[in-house]
Every structure is written in structure tokens, then in C-alpha cells.
Amino acid sequence: MVIEASGLGVRMGERWLFRDLDLAVAAGECVAVVGANGSGKSTLLHALYGLQEPTEGTVSVVGRTPDEREPDFRRAVSVVLDDSALYDEYTPEQHMHMLGLAGETGLPDIASVEMSAGQRRRLLLTGAVRREHRVLLLDEPERALDATARGWLAEIITEAKKTSAVVIASHHAPLVAKVADQVVRL
Ligand SMILES: Nc1ncnc2c1ncn2[C@@H]1O[C@H](COP(=O)(O)OP(=O)(O)OP(=O)(O)O)[C@@H](O)[C@H]1O
């Protein structure tokens, strides 16, 4: 298994967001985490990336305890967790170049700060899926995307699944129905 969690639980103050959660995701599989606002979906993704210490239980991703500061871990794990990972002044091509990638993104050749929310999201998603990875973690990837881009999103996740283990948190039922092999409801 590329991603394994056993008896995982996170408590915020007095409240357990989730508890006794077991997860096993192999390469070629996508798990969709669904649930109401505030149910703990982002927190679970953060635990898989080492940004949230579990209160109880164990997590292993690519055979390691998640730690986003660790270069080998970062190399193996591609994420889109929020919109903060762009450089305001950089164009799409400059962002791809920074990731060691070339190629057309289909996005306008303007600084990311001038782009719409949906265009920025497409740029983040493009960078995440094009770089080599064994794990893909996407938090509400459908956010700000129009109908055409949502279709594209389902395609890039399906493509990414061919080589990696994928976990998405999503509120978009059609996307979950298209790409998920397992659904975890929080
Ligand atoms: N650093 C923190 N300190 C205290 N509480 C937090 C912290 N981070 C998240 N929470 C709380 O944990 C709960 C779960 O938050 P989380 O963002 O994981 O939910 P979510 O399911 O992703 O929600 P949404 O669908 O709105 O994105 C929320 O009630 C939130 O207020």
C-alpha cells in the first residue's frame, strides 16, 4: 500500500473530528473523502502530508511517517491543498519552468496575481499532476472550476491514478462518482 492509516484520530479541543479511521490506498486507486463543512476532510489530508499531528493512530505514506519538510517525501507526494502555492509575479510558463517542466498549460501568459481563481486553480493542478509523483493529495480540487474545467479535472485525476495513489476531499458528487474507487465519509 502506498498510503496506510490505522486507528487514525484527530481531536480539536474537546471534539473528535474522526476516530478509528483505517485507510489503505494502492497505486492505481483514488479515495474520495466526503462530508459536511467542518467535518475534518482538510484535516485528514493535512495528516497525510505531515501538516497535522494525529491525536492517535498511525499513518504511513510511501513507507514513511509524513513530513513535508523531508525532501524525499516531498518529491514523492504532489499536493494542492490551498491557493497559496503560487508566486504572484510568475506566469504559467515560469511556474512550470520552476518545477523543471516545460509545455503548454492552455492558460493565459500573464502573472498569476492577474488570473481568475479558476485559472490559478488550473495552474496549481497542472503543476501537481505533471511533476513526477507516487501520491496525489487534492483538497476540493473542483473549487472555482467551471463545467469544462471540471471535466478536465476528472480526466487528469484518472490519468494520475495510472501511476499513483490519489486522495481527494470533495463536495462535488459527479467528480467523486467518476474518479473514486473508495469513499470515506466523515
Ligand atoms: N488549527 C486549528 N485549530 C482549531 N480548530 C481547527 C484547526 N483547524 C481546523 N479546525 C477545526 O476543525 C474542524 C474541521 O476543519 P476542516 O477544515 O478539516 O474541515 P473540512 O471538512 O475540510 O471543511 P470544509 O468542507 O468546510 O472545507 C473545523 O471545525 C475547524 O474549525
The ligand as an ORCA input file, in Angstrom:
! r2SCAN-3c Opt
* xyz 0 1
  N      -5.760     24.783     13.694
  C      -6.996     24.561     14.158
  N      -7.320     24.851     15.420
  C      -8.562     24.616     15.896
  N      -9.553     24.106     15.154
  C      -9.280     23.807     13.890
  C      -7.996     23.995     13.314
  N      -8.029     23.575     12.024
  C      -9.286     23.156     11.815
  N     -10.028     23.281     12.928
  C     -11.430     22.894     13.095
  O     -11.540     21.535     12.719
  C     -12.765     21.324     12.043
  C     -12.519     20.608     10.732
  O     -11.904     21.505      9.818
  P     -11.545     21.040      8.326
  O     -11.020     22.236      7.626
  O     -10.718     19.816      8.385
  O     -12.988     20.644      7.762
  P     -13.448     20.312      6.282
  O     -14.247     19.056      6.349
  O     -12.286     20.316      5.358
  O     -14.405     21.527      5.967
  P     -14.814     22.272      4.583
  O     -15.755     21.340      3.852
  O     -15.516     23.489      5.067
  O     -13.557     22.568      3.832
  C     -13.447     22.666     11.908
  O     -14.439     22.749     12.909
  C     -12.339     23.647     12.163
  O     -12.839     24.810     12.763
*
